[in-house]
Amino acid sequence: MRVMRGPERSTREALLDAARDAVVSGDWERTRMADVAAAAGVSRQTLYNEFGTKDLLARALTMRETELFLAGIEAAVDAIGPGSPADAVRAAVEFTLVTAADNPLVKAVLIDDAGLLPLLTTQAGSLVAAARASMTDVFGRRWPDLPRDTVSATAELVTRLTVSYLVMPGDGADATAEAVATRIAHLADLLLSDPTTSHPAAHRRGPSPEAP
């Protein structure tokens, strides 16, 4: 299928859209770089200049989807208002699991017909790093008293646990997105609690809505 490009649409985005279509349709393994270029309406050389290899194209597609998820996670965290760090983790994990369940690209990768599952497992370093940096920045703005290195380590653990539930979801009432998010949030709360203060992270509230 040819990807339509408006006047403001970049060549890179058109190529990523064409690659996404190929993955979602189940044709990624058989798709050639020339097929992606044709679907995006550009030359094969343009595609190679932009991404170099099919593997790098797949990685770029994964990172674009990751950035979309991270933007949604930030919005979900903002929606809790002046909640606690544990509330933020719960909102982030639940948003991720619920959204991923309906995301065609994620579902196609998890089926693994395209051979892209390693991008969520053994080759997920860039994804984990992006999520860790995003969570660390969000928490740094909302709860600047939390030690940054502790937040960073917690963010990595939360990300890895969340991805593991995506790849190998459980069964039953204790495996719902809400239940999983609650358990991971509880663990994050324990990690983020500051032993030098009398208030655990779960009760350390963010700024009030009236604060600047």
ABEGO torsion letter per residue (X at the ends): XBBBBBAABBAAAAAAAAAAAAAAAGAAAABBAAAAAAAAGBBAAAAAAAAGBAAAAAAAAAAAAAAAAAAAAAAAAAAAEBBBAAAAAAAAAAAAAAAAAABAAAAAAAAGAAGAAAAABAAAAAAAAAAAAAAAAAAAAABAABBAAAAAAAAAAAAAAAAAAAABBBBEAAABAAAAAAAAAAAAAAAABBAABABBAAABBBBBAABX
